Amino acid sequence: MSLRQNAALNTSSRKHRRKAAKLAKKNGASPASSNHDRNAAARAPLQRALDLRMEHRLDEAEAIYRDLLKTHSNLMQVQFGLATLLEKRKNYREAYQHYKLAVTLAPDDFTCWHRFAGCLNEVEEFEAAEVAIVRALKIRPDEPSLYIQLAKILDNMDESEKGLRAVEKALELEPENALHHFEKGRCLLALGEFDQARRAYEKAAELDPEFTEILYYQRSQMRDSFEDAEEVLKNLETTVNASDTTRDHKAFAHFTIGRIKESQKDLDGAFENYAKANATWHEDGSFDPDHVKTVINELVGAFTPEVFELHRSAGSASTVPVFIIGMPRSGTTLVEKIITSHPHAETAGELKKMGQLSRTLWRTRSEGLTYPRDIAMVDPERLTPFADQYLARLTRDCSDKTLKVIDKLPMNFYQLGLISILFPNASVIHCKRDPMDICLSCYFQNFKDAVEFSNDLESLGFYYRQYERLMAHWKDVVSVPMLDVQYEEVVANQEEMSRKIVDFIGLDWDDACLNFHETEGTVRTASQWQVRQPVYNSSVQRWRRYEKYLGPLRDALAEHAPTA
């Protein structure tokens, strides 16, 4: 744990101890006997709230917790109970506030810190999540699940090697736990250790047959030749037809069947299973098109040319950052690998930091301002430290010879206005690809709920149109240097496009950039296997093989759909 993390935690703890003390005073807490009586009075409603939760009557349970807050806000069980309920309802931001009070009221409670870390991870406060899980480990250092949770947090912080060490610690404590072997495989896969990853997945399936479907899926991600394809298909068909198969396992099975059937040129069977897999995730109905439209409307309305003029003194003069943006599956990982093959370039992976900074601005609503609507009213001096914070995170693990560092989070296209203010001299590479191929590739990829719009063809088309609308706005108003890179052009003219990319970011040419597939390095995206192969053209115009199924997508893309 860093000194800065410790300081942040101690400051937070002091603030919340004071807040807890005020709550206790407000609620009349004094002698121990009085507290005991007051706590005893809360037991029955707390039990009632738990019973209601078991019956999935969450509104009634929440009402009980909120009523208890009026008289028992200094009781950990009330704060913790409400926090866990809000987290279940995916109201992570409010849950976070109640978890903070819970750990202040019970600083030695293992479960509070454990759950708090999970909530912090959900709101992408990864450094704070690491602090919380380390606190939990101090209380219970031999709890294997904590090391697994730490590994996931570290992975989100682009620390896969450290994550692997955390998983290995869990395996020391529980060597026969299938989940730990699965997590080891996930870390190894991210590090490009495909053979070791496969062995870890096989061990997980050996210990627990429930992991078999996930083993098959990961084999398909690694482009396994599936010499045992018929046996695998038979096992997977049994899985999807079994009444007790969980939703997750059914989706993994259908995605894998789709991948195998596609490799066998059974395109009808492939699409049928991809569609069933996506329908399984789509049942949640979590994608909200109105929310997407509202967010983009706000960005377009807020970031005018005048805003950039007002904030021209707020940013950093650094030329180090290289932002690779675009839709998922648009070729961002390919461009990243071309650049990082250069001896003076590195990647920080898909950083969440810029999004975290924008959420910090969003919290200015407490000052009567709302981000992004009121970006013009934010004091430029307030923005300057944001550039420093981001640059420190971006370059944290870089060597002295590094001149350019990549942030390859595709969805940073939402943050391009803020990026332009903070780093007007950065390089932005906008990856483009045939819209039908992008959307189909997303549809065939098991993003689960990480990319909510990817599980439905109409939603994909809608989202793509909104993305194009926002990018058209950015190109009209931002001044940060930006290069459009068409995936199909990179495939057709690898050297020409690679030279163009390297020149754009201000580096001298190096022949290593043509042999990116030989470069070591962590790849944490759905393109883990492909980018370790030479450039291939099998994904160009892939959509035409499935054209008869793609009417809803073509219609939803509207003017962005191909004309022939």
Secondary structure, 3 states (H helix, E strand, C coil): CCHHHHHHHHHHHHHHHHHHHHHHHHCCCCCHHHHHHHHHHHHHHHHHHHHHHHCCCHHHHHHHHHHHHHHHCCCHHHHHHHHHHHHHCCCHHHHHHHHHHHHHHCCCCHHHHHHHHHHHHHCCCHHHHHHHHHHHHHHCCCCHHHHHHHHHHHHHCCCHHHHHHHHHHHHHHCCCCHHHHHHHHHHHHHCCCHHHHHHHHHHHHHHCHHHHHHHHHHHHHCCCCCCCHHHHHHHHHHHHHCCCCCHHHHHHHHHHHHHHHHHCCCHHHHHHHHHHHHHHHHCCCCCCHHHHHHHHHHHHHHCCHHHHHHCCCCCCCCCCEEEEEECCCCCHHHHHHHHHCCCCEEECCCCCHHHHHHHHHHHHHHHCCCCCCCHHHCCHHHHHHHHHHHHHHHCCCCCCCCCEEEECCHHHHHHHHHHHHHCCCCEEEEEECCHHHHHHHHHCCCCCCCCHHHHCHHHHHHHHHHHHHHHHHHHHHCCCCEEEEEHHHHHHCHHHHHHHHHHHCCCCCCHHHHHHHHCCCCCCCCCCCHHHCCCCCCCCCHHHHHHHHCHHHHHHHHHHCCCC
